[in-house]
């Protein structure tokens, strides 16, 4: 059975994490910028899709909008 130290692997993973953490704020900003228009469109769609009418034709017209 081979015994080896896990310290070099842990150090490499820590360095990898530290390197990519510097890009995290830029990635978060980009994701937020791309997400905002999609969320706005989705909220508008949900407003259109809601109805309280029981009448079949009123529901049909709501769906058509």
PDBQT receptor file of N, H, CA, C and O in Angstrom, charges set to zero:
ATOM      1  N   UNK A   1       0.842  -1.162   0.000  1.00  0.00    +0.000 N 
ATOM      2  CA  UNK A   1       0.000   0.000   0.000  1.00  0.00    +0.000 C 
ATOM      3  C   UNK A   1       0.897   1.237   0.000  1.00  0.00    +0.000 C 
ATOM      4  O   UNK A   1       1.898   1.308   0.713  1.00  0.00    +0.000 OA
ATOM      5  N   UNK A   2       0.504   2.201  -0.819  1.00  0.00    +0.000 N 
ATOM      6  H   UNK A   2      -0.309   2.143  -1.398  1.00  0.00    +0.000 HD
ATOM      7  CA  UNK A   2       1.298   3.415  -0.942  1.00  0.00    +0.000 C 
ATOM      8  C   UNK A   2       0.762   4.491  -0.006  1.00  0.00    +0.000 C 
ATOM      9  O   UNK A   2      -0.440   4.750   0.052  1.00  0.00    +0.000 OA
ATOM     10  N   UNK A   3       1.667   5.095   0.708  1.00  0.00    +0.000 N 
ATOM     11  H   UNK A   3       2.643   4.884   0.661  1.00  0.00    +0.000 HD
ATOM     12  CA  UNK A   3       1.309   6.207   1.573  1.00  0.00    +0.000 C 
ATOM     13  C   UNK A   3       1.985   7.455   1.031  1.00  0.00    +0.000 C 
ATOM     14  O   UNK A   3       3.195   7.470   0.805  1.00  0.00    +0.000 OA
ATOM     15  N   UNK A   4       1.212   8.476   0.830  1.00  0.00    +0.000 N 
ATOM     16  H   UNK A   4       0.229   8.463   1.014  1.00  0.00    +0.000 HD
ATOM     17  CA  UNK A   4       1.787   9.723   0.349  1.00  0.00    +0.000 C 
ATOM     18  C   UNK A   4       1.117  10.888   1.070  1.00  0.00    +0.000 C 
ATOM     19  O   UNK A   4       0.023  10.767   1.621  1.00  0.00    +0.000 OA
ATOM     20  N   UNK A   5       1.805  11.999   1.043  1.00  0.00    +0.000 N 
ATOM     21  H   UNK A   5       2.694  12.097   0.595  1.00  0.00    +0.000 HD
ATOM     22  CA  UNK A   5       1.298  13.183   1.722  1.00  0.00    +0.000 C 
ATOM     23  C   UNK A   5       0.250  13.869   0.851  1.00  0.00    +0.000 C 
ATOM     24  O   UNK A   5       0.426  13.994  -0.361  1.00  0.00    +0.000 OA
ATOM     25  N   UNK A   6      -0.818  14.305   1.463  1.00  0.00    +0.000 N 
ATOM     26  H   UNK A   6      -0.960  14.204   2.447  1.00  0.00    +0.000 HD
ATOM     27  CA  UNK A   6      -1.873  15.001   0.741  1.00  0.00    +0.000 C 
ATOM     28  C   UNK A   6      -1.637  16.508   0.716  1.00  0.00    +0.000 C 
ATOM     29  O   UNK A   6      -2.416  17.246   0.113  1.00  0.00    +0.000 OA
ATOM     30  N   UNK A   7      -0.586  16.962   1.355  1.00  0.00    +0.000 N 
ATOM     31  H   UNK A   7       0.047  16.362   1.845  1.00  0.00    +0.000 HD
ATOM     32  CA  UNK A   7      -0.296  18.394   1.432  1.00  0.00    +0.000 C 
ATOM     33  C   UNK A   7      -0.076  19.029   0.058  1.00  0.00    +0.000 C 
ATOM     34  O   UNK A   7      -0.607  20.113  -0.183  1.00  0.00    +0.000 OA
ATOM     35  N   UNK A   8       0.683  18.407  -0.860  1.00  0.00    +0.000 N 
ATOM     36  H   UNK A   8       1.114  17.526  -0.664  1.00  0.00    +0.000 HD
ATOM     37  CA  UNK A   8       0.863  19.045  -2.175  1.00  0.00    +0.000 C 
ATOM     38  C   UNK A   8      -0.462  19.184  -2.941  1.00  0.00    +0.000 C 
ATOM     39  O   UNK A   8      -0.678  20.177  -3.636  1.00  0.00    +0.000 OA
ATOM     40  N   UNK A   9      -1.327  18.206  -2.814  1.00  0.00    +0.000 N 
ATOM     41  H   UNK A   9      -1.151  17.399  -2.250  1.00  0.00    +0.000 HD
ATOM     42  CA  UNK A   9      -2.622  18.275  -3.502  1.00  0.00    +0.000 C 
ATOM     43  C   UNK A   9      -3.474  19.383  -2.897  1.00  0.00    +0.000 C 
ATOM     44  O   UNK A   9      -4.120  20.143  -3.619  1.00  0.00    +0.000 OA
ATOM     45  N   UNK A  10      -3.472  19.470  -1.573  1.00  0.00    +0.000 N 
ATOM     46  H   UNK A  10      -2.948  18.852  -0.987  1.00  0.00    +0.000 HD
ATOM     47  CA  UNK A  10      -4.245  20.514  -0.894  1.00  0.00    +0.000 C 
ATOM     48  C   UNK A  10      -3.708  21.895  -1.254  1.00  0.00    +0.000 C 
ATOM     49  O   UNK A  10      -4.487  22.824  -1.465  1.00  0.00    +0.000 OA
ATOM     50  N   UNK A  11      -2.402  22.036  -1.325  1.00  0.00    +0.000 N 
ATOM     51  H   UNK A  11      -1.769  21.281  -1.154  1.00  0.00    +0.000 HD
ATOM     52  CA  UNK A  11      -1.799  23.318  -1.686  1.00  0.00    +0.000 C 
ATOM     53  C   UNK A  11      -2.161  23.704  -3.117  1.00  0.00    +0.000 C 
ATOM     54  O   UNK A  11      -2.489  24.859  -3.389  1.00  0.00    +0.000 OA
ATOM     55  N   UNK A  12      -2.100  22.739  -4.027  1.00  0.00    +0.000 N 
ATOM     56  H   UNK A  12      -1.834  21.800  -3.806  1.00  0.00    +0.000 HD
ATOM     57  CA  UNK A  12      -2.452  23.010  -5.419  1.00  0.00    +0.000 C 
ATOM     58  C   UNK A  12      -3.913  23.435  -5.542  1.00  0.00    +0.000 C 
ATOM     59  O   UNK A  12      -4.223  24.371  -6.279  1.00  0.00    +0.000 OA
ATOM     60  N   UNK A  13      -4.807  22.764  -4.834  1.00  0.00    +0.000 N 
ATOM     61  H   UNK A  13      -4.555  22.003  -4.235  1.00  0.00    +0.000 HD
ATOM     62  CA  UNK A  13      -6.218  23.118  -4.890  1.00  0.00    +0.000 C 
ATOM     63  C   UNK A  13      -6.470  24.497  -4.284  1.00  0.00    +0.000 C 
ATOM     64  O   UNK A  13      -7.285  25.263  -4.799  1.00  0.00    +0.000 OA
ATOM     65  N   UNK A  14      -5.783  24.810  -3.206  1.00  0.00    +0.000 N 
ATOM     66  H   UNK A  14      -5.121  24.188  -2.788  1.00  0.00    +0.000 HD
ATOM     67  CA  UNK A  14      -5.928  26.126  -2.593  1.00  0.00    +0.000 C 
ATOM     68  C   UNK A  14      -5.449  27.222  -3.537  1.00  0.00    +0.000 C 
ATOM     69  O   UNK A  14      -6.104  28.256  -3.669  1.00  0.00    +0.000 OA
ATOM     70  N   UNK A  15      -4.324  27.007  -4.188  1.00  0.00    +0.000 N 
ATOM     71  H   UNK A  15      -3.792  26.167  -4.081  1.00  0.00    +0.000 HD
ATOM     72  CA  UNK A  15      -3.807  27.990  -5.143  1.00  0.00    +0.000 C 
ATOM     73  C   UNK A  15      -4.754  28.148  -6.329  1.00  0.00    +0.000 C 
ATOM     74  O   UNK A  15      -4.952  29.259  -6.822  1.00  0.00    +0.000 OA
ATOM     75  N   UNK A  16      -5.326  27.066  -6.778  1.00  0.00    +0.000 N 
ATOM     76  H   UNK A  16      -5.164  26.164  -6.377  1.00  0.00    +0.000 HD
ATOM     77  CA  UNK A  16      -6.285  27.106  -7.888  1.00  0.00    +0.000 C 
ATOM     78  C   UNK A  16      -7.511  27.924  -7.499  1.00  0.00    +0.000 C 
ATOM     79  O   UNK A  16      -8.003  28.738  -8.280  1.00  0.00    +0.000 OA
ATOM     80  N   UNK A  17      -7.991  27.699  -6.292  1.00  0.00    +0.000 N 
ATOM     81  H   UNK A  17      -7.591  27.038  -5.657  1.00  0.00    +0.000 HD
ATOM     82  CA  UNK A  17      -9.158  28.443  -5.796  1.00  0.00    +0.000 C 
ATOM     83  C   UNK A  17      -8.839  29.925  -5.680  1.00  0.00    +0.000 C 
ATOM     84  O   UNK A  17      -9.640  30.763  -6.093  1.00  0.00    +0.000 OA
ATOM     85  N   UNK A  18      -7.677  30.260  -5.123  1.00  0.00    +0.000 N 
ATOM     86  H   UNK A  18      -7.025  29.579  -4.788  1.00  0.00    +0.000 HD
ATOM     87  CA  UNK A  18      -7.285  31.665  -4.969  1.00  0.00    +0.000 C 
ATOM     88  C   UNK A  18      -7.164  32.344  -6.332  1.00  0.00    +0.000 C 
ATOM     89  O   UNK A  18      -7.545  33.506  -6.478  1.00  0.00    +0.000 OA
ATOM     90  N   UNK A  19      -6.643  31.638  -7.320  1.00  0.00    +0.000 N 
ATOM     91  H   UNK A  19      -6.334  30.695  -7.201  1.00  0.00    +0.000 HD
ATOM     92  CA  UNK A  19      -6.478  32.224  -8.650  1.00  0.00    +0.000 C 
ATOM     93  C   UNK A  19      -7.830  32.570  -9.264  1.00  0.00    +0.000 C 
ATOM     94  O   UNK A  19      -8.016  33.668  -9.788  1.00  0.00    +0.000 OA
ATOM     95  N   UNK A  20      -8.766  31.640  -9.201  1.00  0.00    +0.000 N 
ATOM     96  H   UNK A  20      -8.615  30.748  -8.776  1.00  0.00    +0.000 HD
ATOM     97  CA  UNK A  20     -10.050  31.875  -9.854  1.00  0.00    +0.000 C 
ATOM     98  C   UNK A  20     -10.983  32.767  -9.046  1.00  0.00    +0.000 C 
ATOM     99  O   UNK A  20     -11.950  33.290  -9.599  1.00  0.00    +0.000 OA
ATOM    100  N   UNK A  21     -10.726  32.954  -7.767  1.00  0.00    +0.000 N 
ATOM    101  H   UNK A  21      -9.941  32.529  -7.318  1.00  0.00    +0.000 HD
ATOM    102  CA  UNK A  21     -11.544  33.865  -6.953  1.00  0.00    +0.000 C 
ATOM    103  C   UNK A  21     -11.377  35.315  -7.392  1.00  0.00    +0.000 C 
ATOM    104  O   UNK A  21     -12.265  36.134  -7.158  1.00  0.00    +0.000 OA
ATOM    105  N   UNK A  22     -10.263  35.641  -8.019  1.00  0.00    +0.000 N 
ATOM    106  H   UNK A  22      -9.541  34.975  -8.209  1.00  0.00    +0.000 HD
ATOM    107  CA  UNK A  22     -10.068  37.011  -8.477  1.00  0.00    +0.000 C 
ATOM    108  C   UNK A  22     -11.025  37.367  -9.614  1.00  0.00    +0.000 C 
ATOM    109  O   UNK A  22     -11.295  38.547  -9.840  1.00  0.00    +0.000 OA
ATOM    110  N   UNK A  23     -11.537  36.377 -10.325  1.00  0.00    +0.000 N 
ATOM    111  H   UNK A  23     -11.318  35.419 -10.141  1.00  0.00    +0.000 HD
ATOM    112  CA  UNK A  23     -12.464  36.622 -11.424  1.00  0.00    +0.000 C 
ATOM    113  C   UNK A  23     -13.918  36.584 -10.986  1.00  0.00    +0.000 C 
ATOM    114  O   UNK A  23     -14.806  36.874 -11.787  1.00  0.00    +0.000 OA
ATOM    115  N   UNK A  24     -14.176  36.242  -9.757  1.00  0.00    +0.000 N 
ATOM    116  H   UNK A  24     -13.455  36.007  -9.106  1.00  0.00    +0.000 HD
ATOM    117  CA  UNK A  24     -15.544  36.080  -9.267  1.00  0.00    +0.000 C 
ATOM    118  C   UNK A  24     -16.376  37.361  -9.337  1.00  0.00    +0.000 C 
ATOM    119  O   UNK A  24     -17.518  37.292  -9.792  1.00  0.00    +0.000 OA
ATOM    120  N   UNK A  25     -15.873  38.527  -8.914  1.00  0.00    +0.000 N 
ATOM    121  H   UNK A  25     -14.945  38.583  -8.544  1.00  0.00    +0.000 HD
ATOM    122  CA  UNK A  25     -16.696  39.734  -9.016  1.00  0.00    +0.000 C 
ATOM    123  C   UNK A  25     -17.078  40.078 -10.457  1.00  0.00    +0.000 C 
ATOM    124  O   UNK A  25     -18.212  40.479 -10.720  1.00  0.00    +0.000 OA
ATOM    125  N   UNK A  26     -16.149  39.926 -11.375  1.00  0.00    +0.000 N 
ATOM    126  H   UNK A  26     -15.228  39.601 -11.162  1.00  0.00    +0.000 HD
ATOM    127  CA  UNK A  26     -16.455  40.220 -12.779  1.00  0.00    +0.000 C 
ATOM    128  C   UNK A  26     -17.500  39.243 -13.323  1.00  0.00    +0.000 C 
ATOM    129  O   UNK A  26     -18.392  39.639 -14.072  1.00  0.00    +0.000 OA
ATOM    130  N   UNK A  27     -17.389  37.985 -12.949  1.00  0.00    +0.000 N 
ATOM    131  H   UNK A  27     -16.664  37.663 -12.340  1.00  0.00    +0.000 HD
ATOM    132  CA  UNK A  27     -18.364  36.990 -13.399  1.00  0.00    +0.000 C 
ATOM    133  C   UNK A  27     -19.738  37.262 -12.793  1.00  0.00    +0.000 C 
ATOM    134  O   UNK A  27     -20.751  37.132 -13.480  1.00  0.00    +0.000 OA
ATOM    135  N   UNK A  28     -19.784  37.635 -11.520  1.00  0.00    +0.000 N 
ATOM    136  H   UNK A  28     -18.960  37.741 -10.962  1.00  0.00    +0.000 HD
ATOM    137  CA  UNK A  28     -21.063  37.959 -10.880  1.00  0.00    +0.000 C 
ATOM    138  C   UNK A  28     -21.723  39.168 -11.536  1.00  0.00    +0.000 C 
ATOM    139  O   UNK A  28     -22.934  39.177 -11.753  1.00  0.00    +0.000 OA
ATOM    140  N   UNK A  29     -20.925  40.188 -11.851  1.00  0.00    +0.000 N 
ATOM    141  H   UNK A  29     -19.941  40.181 -11.674  1.00  0.00    +0.000 HD
ATOM    142  CA  UNK A  29     -21.473  41.373 -12.519  1.00  0.00    +0.000 C 
ATOM    143  C   UNK A  29     -22.031  41.024 -13.893  1.00  0.00    +0.000 C 
ATOM    144  O   UNK A  29     -23.098  41.505 -14.275  1.00  0.00    +0.000 OA
ATOM    145  N   UNK A  30     -21.321  40.203 -14.623  1.00  0.00    +0.000 N 
ATOM    146  H   UNK A  30     -20.454  39.813 -14.313  1.00  0.00    +0.000 HD
ATOM    147  CA  UNK A  30     -21.772  39.817 -15.972  1.00  0.00    +0.000 C 
ATOM    148  C   UNK A  30     -23.055  38.990 -15.888  1.00  0.00    +0.000 C 
ATOM    149  O   UNK A  30     -23.977  39.192 -16.678  1.00  0.00    +0.000 OA
ATOM    150  N   UNK A  31     -23.115  38.080 -14.954  1.00  0.00    +0.000 N 
ATOM    151  H   UNK A  31     -22.367  37.916 -14.312  1.00  0.00    +0.000 HD
ATOM    152  CA  UNK A  31     -24.321  37.260 -14.777  1.00  0.00    +0.000 C 
ATOM    153  C   UNK A  31     -25.504  38.137 -14.406  1.00  0.00    +0.000 C 
ATOM    154  O   UNK A  31     -26.604  37.944 -14.923  1.00  0.00    +0.000 OA
ATOM    155  N   UNK A  32     -25.292  39.101 -13.513  1.00  0.00    +0.000 N 
ATOM    156  H   UNK A  32     -24.398  39.258 -13.092  1.00  0.00    +0.000 HD
ATOM    157  CA  UNK A  32     -26.379  40.001 -13.118  1.00  0.00    +0.000 C 
ATOM    158  C   UNK A  32     -26.845  40.850 -14.292  1.00  0.00    +0.000 C 
ATOM    159  O   UNK A  32     -28.042  41.081 -14.464  1.00  0.00    +0.000 OA
ATOM    160  N   UNK A  33     -25.890  41.316 -15.105  1.00  0.00    +0.000 N 
ATOM    161  H   UNK A  33     -24.917  41.129 -14.966  1.00  0.00    +0.000 HD
ATOM    162  CA  UNK A  33     -26.249  42.142 -16.268  1.00  0.00    +0.000 C 
ATOM    163  C   UNK A  33     -27.054  41.339 -17.286  1.00  0.00    +0.000 C 
ATOM    164  O   UNK A  33     -27.975  41.871 -17.907  1.00  0.00    +0.000 OA
ATOM    165  N   UNK A  34     -26.718  40.081 -17.460  1.00  0.00    +0.000 N 
ATOM    166  H   UNK A  34     -25.970  39.649 -16.956  1.00  0.00    +0.000 HD
ATOM    167  CA  UNK A  34     -27.452  39.244 -18.410  1.00  0.00    +0.000 C 
ATOM    168  C   UNK A  34     -28.776  38.761 -17.836  1.00  0.00    +0.000 C 
ATOM    169  O   UNK A  34     -29.717  38.498 -18.586  1.00  0.00    +0.000 OA
ATOM    170  N   UNK A  35     -28.859  38.643 -16.525  1.00  0.00    +0.000 N 
ATOM    171  H   UNK A  35     -28.095  38.857 -15.916  1.00  0.00    +0.000 HD
ATOM    172  CA  UNK A  35     -30.060  38.117 -15.885  1.00  0.00    +0.000 C 
ATOM    173  C   UNK A  35     -31.183  39.157 -15.814  1.00  0.00    +0.000 C 
ATOM    174  O   UNK A  35     -32.355  38.798 -15.930  1.00  0.00    +0.000 OA
ATOM    175  N   UNK A  36     -30.849  40.432 -15.627  1.00  0.00    +0.000 N 
ATOM    176  H   UNK A  36     -29.897  40.723 -15.532  1.00  0.00    +0.000 HD
ATOM    177  CA  UNK A  36     -31.867  41.456 -15.421  1.00  0.00    +0.000 C 
ATOM    178  C   UNK A  36     -32.895  41.549 -16.545  1.00  0.00    +0.000 C 
ATOM    179  O   UNK A  36     -34.090  41.560 -16.249  1.00  0.00    +0.000 OA
ATOM    180  N   UNK A  37     -32.501  41.615 -17.818  1.00  0.00    +0.000 N 
ATOM    181  H   UNK A  37     -31.530  41.605 -18.058  1.00  0.00    +0.000 HD
ATOM    182  CA  UNK A  37     -33.529  41.683 -18.868  1.00  0.00    +0.000 C 
ATOM    183  C   UNK A  37     -34.391  40.418 -18.941  1.00  0.00    +0.000 C 
ATOM    184  O   UNK A  37     -35.582  40.487 -19.244  1.00  0.00    +0.000 OA
ATOM    185  N   UNK A  38     -33.785  39.277 -18.664  1.00  0.00    +0.000 N 
ATOM    186  H   UNK A  38     -32.817  39.221 -18.418  1.00  0.00    +0.000 HD
ATOM    187  CA  UNK A  38     -34.541  38.023 -18.702  1.00  0.00    +0.000 C 
ATOM    188  C   UNK A  38     -35.570  38.000 -17.576  1.00  0.00    +0.000 C 
ATOM    189  O   UNK A  38     -36.716  37.604 -17.793  1.00  0.00    +0.000 OA
ATOM    190  N   UNK A  39     -35.170  38.421 -16.373  1.00  0.00    +0.000 N 
ATOM    191  H   UNK A  39     -34.240  38.742 -16.197  1.00  0.00    +0.000 HD
ATOM    192  CA  UNK A  39     -36.111  38.460 -15.254  1.00  0.00    +0.000 C 
ATOM    193  C   UNK A  39     -37.240  39.446 -15.521  1.00  0.00    +0.000 C 
ATOM    194  O   UNK A  39     -38.388  39.187 -15.161  1.00  0.00    +0.000 OA
ATOM    195  N   UNK A  40     -36.924  40.569 -16.148  1.00  0.00    +0.000 N 
ATOM    196  H   UNK A  40     -35.991  40.780 -16.440  1.00  0.00    +0.000 HD
ATOM    197  CA  UNK A  40     -37.951  41.569 -16.461  1.00  0.00    +0.000 C 
ATOM    198  C   UNK A  40     -38.968  40.991 -17.444  1.00  0.00    +0.000 C 
ATOM    199  O   UNK A  40     -40.174  41.136 -17.246  1.00  0.00    +0.000 OA
ATOM    200  N   UNK A  41     -38.489  40.341 -18.495  1.00  0.00    +0.000 N 
ATOM    201  H   UNK A  41     -37.509  40.224 -18.655  1.00  0.00    +0.000 HD
ATOM    202  CA  UNK A  41     -39.396  39.720 -19.461  1.00  0.00    +0.000 C 
ATOM    203  C   UNK A  41     -40.233  38.628 -18.815  1.00  0.00    +0.000 C 
ATOM    204  O   UNK A  41     -41.419  38.493 -19.114  1.00  0.00    +0.000 OA
ATOM    205  N   UNK A  42     -39.630  37.860 -17.943  1.00  0.00    +0.000 N 
ATOM    206  H   UNK A  42     -38.666  37.970 -17.700  1.00  0.00    +0.000 HD
ATOM    207  CA  UNK A  42     -40.350  36.782 -17.279  1.00  0.00    +0.000 C 
ATOM    208  C   UNK A  42     -41.441  37.331 -16.362  1.00  0.00    +0.000 C 
ATOM    209  O   UNK A  42     -42.539  36.778 -16.310  1.00  0.00    +0.000 OA
ATOM    210  N   UNK A  43     -41.149  38.410 -15.641  1.00  0.00    +0.000 N 
ATOM    211  H   UNK A  43     -40.257  38.859 -15.683  1.00  0.00    +0.000 HD
ATOM    212  CA  UNK A  43     -42.161  39.013 -14.776  1.00  0.00    +0.000 C 
ATOM    213  C   UNK A  43     -43.321  39.558 -15.602  1.00  0.00    +0.000 C 
ATOM    214  O   UNK A  43     -44.481  39.431 -15.208  1.00  0.00    +0.000 OA
ATOM    215  N   UNK A  44     -43.011  40.165 -16.743  1.00  0.00    +0.000 N 
ATOM    216  H   UNK A  44     -42.069  40.268 -17.063  1.00  0.00    +0.000 HD
ATOM    217  CA  UNK A  44     -44.081  40.661 -17.619  1.00  0.00    +0.000 C 
ATOM    218  C   UNK A  44     -44.909  39.508 -18.165  1.00  0.00    +0.000 C 
ATOM    219  O   UNK A  44     -46.128  39.630 -18.287  1.00  0.00    +0.000 OA
ATOM    220  N   UNK A  45     -44.281  38.413 -18.489  1.00  0.00    +0.000 N 
ATOM    221  H   UNK A  45     -43.291  38.314 -18.390  1.00  0.00    +0.000 HD
ATOM    222  CA  UNK A  45     -45.000  37.258 -19.003  1.00  0.00    +0.000 C 
ATOM    223  C   UNK A  45     -45.931  36.683 -17.940  1.00  0.00    +0.000 C 
ATOM    224  O   UNK A  45     -47.058  36.292 -18.241  1.00  0.00    +0.000 OA
ATOM    225  N   UNK A  46     -45.459  36.632 -16.707  1.00  0.00    +0.000 N 
ATOM    226  H   UNK A  46     -44.543  36.950 -16.463  1.00  0.00    +0.000 HD
ATOM    227  CA  UNK A  46     -46.280  36.097 -15.623  1.00  0.00    +0.000 C 
ATOM    228  C   UNK A  46     -47.494  36.988 -15.400  1.00  0.00    +0.000 C 
ATOM    229  O   UNK A  46     -48.584  36.490 -15.121  1.00  0.00    +0.000 OA
ATOM    230  N   UNK A  47     -47.315  38.302 -15.522  1.00  0.00    +0.000 N 
ATOM    231  H   UNK A  47     -46.429  38.707 -15.749  1.00  0.00    +0.000 HD
ATOM    232  CA  UNK A  47     -48.448  39.218 -15.377  1.00  0.00    +0.000 C 
ATOM    233  C   UNK A  47     -49.498  38.956 -16.449  1.00  0.00    +0.000 C 
ATOM    234  O   UNK A  47     -50.695  39.014 -16.167  1.00  0.00    +0.000 OA
ATOM    235  N   UNK A  48     -49.071  38.671 -17.665  1.00  0.00    +0.000 N 
ATOM    236  H   UNK A  48     -48.098  38.624 -17.894  1.00  0.00    +0.000 HD
ATOM    237  CA  UNK A  48     -49.999  38.414 -18.760  1.00  0.00    +0.000 C 
ATOM    238  C   UNK A  48     -50.692  37.068 -18.566  1.00  0.00    +0.000 C 
ATOM    239  O   UNK A  48     -51.871  36.924 -18.889  1.00  0.00    +0.000 OA
ATOM    240  N   UNK A  49     -49.977  36.104 -18.051  1.00  0.00    +0.000 N 
ATOM    241  H   UNK A  49     -49.019  36.221 -17.788  1.00  0.00    +0.000 HD
ATOM    242  CA  UNK A  49     -50.508  34.750 -17.951  1.00  0.00    +0.000 C 
ATOM    243  C   UNK A  49     -51.489  34.573 -16.799  1.00  0.00    +0.000 C 
ATOM    244  O   UNK A  49     -52.203  33.571 -16.761  1.00  0.00    +0.000 OA
ATOM    245  N   UNK A  50     -51.546  35.511 -15.859  1.00  0.00    +0.000 N 
ATOM    246  H   UNK A  50     -50.965  36.325 -15.889  1.00  0.00    +0.000 HD
ATOM    247  CA  UNK A  50     -52.467  35.378 -14.735  1.00  0.00    +0.000 C 
ATOM    248  C   UNK A  50     -53.868  35.815 -15.142  1.00  0.00    +0.000 C 
ATOM    249  O   UNK A  50     -54.048  36.766 -15.902  1.00  0.00    +0.000 OA
ATOM    250  N   UNK A  51     -54.825  35.114 -14.631  1.00  0.00    +0.000 N 
ATOM    251  H   UNK A  51     -54.678  34.341 -14.014  1.00  0.00    +0.000 HD
ATOM    252  CA  UNK A  51     -56.204  35.527 -14.836  1.00  0.00    +0.000 C 
ATOM    253  C   UNK A  51     -57.067  35.006 -13.705  1.00  0.00    +0.000 C 
ATOM    254  O   UNK A  51     -56.736  34.015 -13.053  1.00  0.00    +0.000 OA
ATOM    255  N   UNK A  52     -58.165  35.682 -13.486  1.00  0.00    +0.000 N 
ATOM    256  H   UNK A  52     -58.433  36.486 -14.015  1.00  0.00    +0.000 HD
ATOM    257  CA  UNK A  52     -59.091  35.290 -12.441  1.00  0.00    +0.000 C 
ATOM    258  C   UNK A  52     -60.457  34.977 -13.033  1.00  0.00    +0.000 C 
ATOM    259  O   UNK A  52     -61.433  34.784 -12.308  1.00  0.00    +0.000 OA
ATOM    260  N   UNK A  53     -60.511  34.929 -14.334  1.00  0.00    +0.000 N 
ATOM    261  H   UNK A  53     -59.718  35.085 -14.923  1.00  0.00    +0.000 HD
ATOM    262  CA  UNK A  53     -61.784  34.687 -15.006  1.00  0.00    +0.000 C 
ATOM    263  C   UNK A  53     -62.060  33.195 -15.099  1.00  0.00    +0.000 C 
ATOM    264  O   UNK A  53     -61.150  32.396 -15.324  1.00  0.00    +0.000 OA
ATOM    265  N   UNK A  54     -63.304  32.833 -14.928  1.00  0.00    +0.000 N 
ATOM    266  H   UNK A  54     -64.043  33.481 -14.745  1.00  0.00    +0.000 HD
ATOM    267  CA  UNK A  54     -63.705  31.440 -15.056  1.00  0.00    +0.000 C 
ATOM    268  C   UNK A  54     -64.268  31.187 -16.449  1.00  0.00    +0.000 C 
ATOM    269  O   UNK A  54     -64.324  30.046 -16.910  1.00  0.00    +0.000 OA
ATOM    270  N   UNK A  55     -64.677  32.249 -17.105  1.00  0.00    +0.000 N 
ATOM    271  H   UNK A  55     -64.631  33.175 -16.731  1.00  0.00    +0.000 HD
ATOM    272  CA  UNK A  55     -65.250  32.147 -18.434  1.00  0.00    +0.000 C 
ATOM    273  C   UNK A  55     -64.203  31.604 -19.419  1.00  0.00    +0.000 C 
ATOM    274  O   UNK A  55     -63.071  32.087 -19.445  1.00  0.00    +0.000 OA
ATOM    275  N   UNK A  56     -64.566  30.630 -20.208  1.00  0.00    +0.000 N 
ATOM    276  H   UNK A  56     -65.486  30.238 -20.187  1.00  0.00    +0.000 HD
ATOM    277  CA  UNK A  56     -63.646  30.005 -21.162  1.00  0.00    +0.000 C 
ATOM    278  C   UNK A  56     -63.109  31.020 -22.162  1.00  0.00    +0.000 C 
ATOM    279  O   UNK A  56     -61.914  31.022 -22.458  1.00  0.00    +0.000 OA
ATOM    280  N   UNK A  57     -63.972  31.879 -22.686  1.00  0.00    +0.000 N 
ATOM    281  H   UNK A  57     -64.943  31.878 -22.446  1.00  0.00    +0.000 HD
ATOM    282  CA  UNK A  57     -63.554  32.838 -23.714  1.00  0.00    +0.000 C 
ATOM    283  C   UNK A  57     -62.638  33.923 -23.140  1.00  0.00    +0.000 C 
ATOM    284  O   UNK A  57     -61.740  34.407 -23.828  1.00  0.00    +0.000 OA
ATOM    285  N   UNK A  58     -62.865  34.298 -21.894  1.00  0.00    +0.000 N 
ATOM    286  H   UNK A  58     -63.594  33.905 -21.334  1.00  0.00    +0.000 HD
ATOM    287  CA  UNK A  58     -61.980  35.265 -21.252  1.00  0.00    +0.000 C 
ATOM    288  C   UNK A  58     -60.591  34.669 -21.057  1.00  0.00    +0.000 C 
ATOM    289  O   UNK A  58     -59.586  35.349 -21.263  1.00  0.00    +0.000 OA
ATOM    290  N   UNK A  59     -60.535  33.411 -20.664  1.00  0.00    +0.000 N 
ATOM    291  H   UNK A  59     -61.351  32.859 -20.497  1.00  0.00    +0.000 HD
ATOM    292  CA  UNK A  59     -59.240  32.718 -20.500  1.00  0.00    +0.000 C 
ATOM    293  C   UNK A  59     -58.558  32.591 -21.856  1.00  0.00    +0.000 C 
ATOM    294  O   UNK A  59     -57.350  32.800 -21.961  1.00  0.00    +0.000 OA
ATOM    295  N   UNK A  60     -59.308  32.256 -22.879  1.00  0.00    +0.000 N 
ATOM    296  H   UNK A  60     -60.289  32.086 -22.794  1.00  0.00    +0.000 HD
ATOM    297  CA  UNK A  60     -58.759  32.109 -24.226  1.00  0.00    +0.000 C 
ATOM    298  C   UNK A  60     -58.173  33.428 -24.710  1.00  0.00    +0.000 C 
ATOM    299  O   UNK A  60     -57.096  33.446 -25.305  1.00  0.00    +0.000 OA
ATOM    300  N   UNK A  61     -58.876  34.538 -24.457  1.00  0.00    +0.000 N 
ATOM    301  H   UNK A  61     -59.751  34.523 -23.974  1.00  0.00    +0.000 HD
ATOM    302  CA  UNK A  61     -58.357  35.849 -24.850  1.00  0.00    +0.000 C 
ATOM    303  C   UNK A  61     -57.098  36.203 -24.063  1.00  0.00    +0.000 C 
ATOM    304  O   UNK A  61     -56.171  36.795 -24.616  1.00  0.00    +0.000 OA
ATOM    305  N   UNK A  62     -57.057  35.851 -22.793  1.00  0.00    +0.000 N 
ATOM    306  H   UNK A  62     -57.810  35.371 -22.344  1.00  0.00    +0.000 HD
ATOM    307  CA  UNK A  62     -55.871  36.114 -21.964  1.00  0.00    +0.000 C 
ATOM    308  C   UNK A  62     -54.665  35.347 -22.491  1.00  0.00    +0.000 C 
ATOM    309  O   UNK A  62     -53.552  35.872 -22.509  1.00  0.00    +0.000 OA
ATOM    310  N   UNK A  63     -54.880  34.121 -22.914  1.00  0.00    +0.000 N 
ATOM    311  H   UNK A  63     -55.784  33.694 -22.899  1.00  0.00    +0.000 HD
ATOM    312  CA  UNK A  63     -53.793  33.317 -23.459  1.00  0.00    +0.000 C 
ATOM    313  C   UNK A  63     -53.305  33.889 -24.779  1.00  0.00    +0.000 C 
ATOM    314  O   UNK A  63     -52.109  33.871 -25.068  1.00  0.00    +0.000 OA
ATOM    315  N   UNK A  64     -54.242  34.401 -25.582  1.00  0.00    +0.000 N 
ATOM    316  H   UNK A  64     -55.213  34.415 -25.347  1.00  0.00    +0.000 HD
ATOM    317  CA  UNK A  64     -53.876  34.964 -26.883  1.00  0.00    +0.000 C 
ATOM    318  C   UNK A  64     -53.021  36.211 -26.728  1.00  0.00    +0.000 C 
ATOM    319  O   UNK A  64     -52.176  36.496 -27.576  1.00  0.00    +0.000 OA
ATOM    320  N   UNK A  65     -53.239  36.965 -25.635  1.00  0.00    +0.000 N 
ATOM    321  H   UNK A  65     -53.926  36.734 -24.946  1.00  0.00    +0.000 HD
ATOM    322  CA  UNK A  65     -52.440  38.173 -25.414  1.00  0.00    +0.000 C 
ATOM    323  C   UNK A  65     -51.021  37.779 -25.079  1.00  0.00    +0.000 C 
ATOM    324  O   UNK A  65     -50.176  38.646 -24.854  1.00  0.00    +0.000 OA
TER     325      UNK A  65
